[in-house]
Amino acid sequence: MTELDVAQLQRRLADFAASRAWEPYHTPKNLCVALSVETSELLEIFQWLTPEQSARVMEDPGTAFRVTDEVADVLAYLLQFCEVLGIDALAALAAKIDRNEERFPVADSGESTNRHSSE
């Protein structure tokens, strides 16, 4: 796979779960909880790092593997969650970016804000 194909990844995840008879456990609540747990595991890697150390986290192969592995877990649960609820993740993201562009227009004076949020 040379390009990220969200639908194909969701099918692979669904097939993986189905072959193990895990579908009854893949409810929106359970997937959301699992997503939170995996996000917390990613956060744990950065917990006590300084901003400078966190910016260099991928320089250490062992830590880079852990970060990459947790990112994969987060994405897997997010894609499964979206699949179960019928959410098009990419369309949802595009719509959110559109709303944020309206809510937070570029300042004419060249000033930037310190707010970095997707809310």
C-alpha positions in Angstrom: 0.0 0.0 0.0 1.7 3.2 -1.1 -1.1 5.6 -0.1 -3.1 5.6 3.0 -6.5 4.1 2.1 -8.8 4.6 5.2 -11.5 2.3 3.9 -9.0 -0.5 3.2 -7.5 -0.1 6.7 -11.0 -0.2 8.2 -11.8 -3.4 6.3 -8.6 -5.0 7.5 -9.3 -4.1 11.1 -12.9 -5.4 10.7 -11.7 -8.6 9.2 -9.1 -9.0 12.0 -11.8 -8.6 14.6 -14.3 -10.8 12.8 -11.8 -13.7 12.5 -11.4 -13.6 16.3 -15.1 -13.1 17.0 -14.4 -9.8 18.7 -17.3 -7.9 17.1 -19.6 -8.2 20.2 -17.0 -6.3 22.2 -16.5 -3.5 19.5 -19.3 -1.3 20.7 -18.9 2.5 20.5 -18.4 2.7 24.2 -15.7 0.0 24.4 -13.9 1.4 21.3 -14.0 4.9 22.8 -12.6 3.6 26.1 -9.9 1.7 24.3 -9.0 4.8 22.3 -8.6 6.8 25.5 -6.4 4.1 27.0 -4.1 4.0 23.9 -4.0 7.8 23.8 -2.9 7.8 27.5 -0.2 5.2 26.7 1.1 7.7 24.0 0.9 10.5 26.6 2.8 8.5 29.1 5.9 8.5 26.8 6.0 12.3 26.9 4.8 12.7 30.6 8.1 13.9 32.2 9.9 15.2 29.1 10.8 18.8 28.7 9.5 20.6 25.5 13.0 20.2 24.1 13.2 16.5 24.9 9.8 15.9 23.4 10.8 17.6 20.2 13.7 15.1 19.9 11.7 12.0 20.9 12.1 10.3 17.5 15.9 10.5 17.6 16.1 7.5 20.0 15.1 4.3 18.0 13.5 2.6 21.0 11.4 5.6 22.0 10.6 6.2 18.3 9.3 2.7 18.0 7.1 3.1 21.1 5.7 6.4 19.9 5.0 4.9 16.4 3.4 1.8 17.9 1.1 3.8 20.2 0.1 6.1 17.3 -0.8 3.0 15.3 -3.0 1.8 18.3 -4.7 5.2 18.6 -5.4 5.3 14.8 -6.7 1.7 14.8 -9.2 2.3 17.5 -10.3 5.6 16.1 -10.9 4.0 12.7 -12.8 1.2 14.3 -14.9 3.6 16.3 -15.7 5.6 13.1 -16.6 2.4 11.2 -19.0 1.2 13.9 -20.7 4.6 14.0 -20.6 5.3 10.3 -18.4 8.4 10.6 -16.3 9.3 7.6 -13.2 10.4 9.5 -11.6 12.3 6.6 -14.9 14.2 5.8 -15.3 15.0 9.5 -11.8 16.4 9.7 -12.2 18.5 6.6 -15.4 19.9 7.9 -13.7 20.7 11.3 -10.8 22.5 9.5 -13.4 24.5 7.5 -15.1 25.6 10.8 -11.8 26.4 12.5 -10.7 28.6 9.5 -13.9 30.6 10.0 -13.6 30.7 13.8 -10.0 31.7 13.8 -9.2 33.9 10.8 -5.7 34.9 10.0 -4.9 38.2 11.8 -4.3 41.1 9.4 -1.6 42.6 11.6 0.6 39.5 11.3 0.1 38.7 14.9 -0.2 35.0 15.8 -1.9 33.4 18.7 -0.6 30.8 21.0 -3.7 28.8 20.7 -3.1 25.4 19.0 -6.3 23.6 19.3 -8.7 21.7 17.0 -11.7 22.5 19.1 
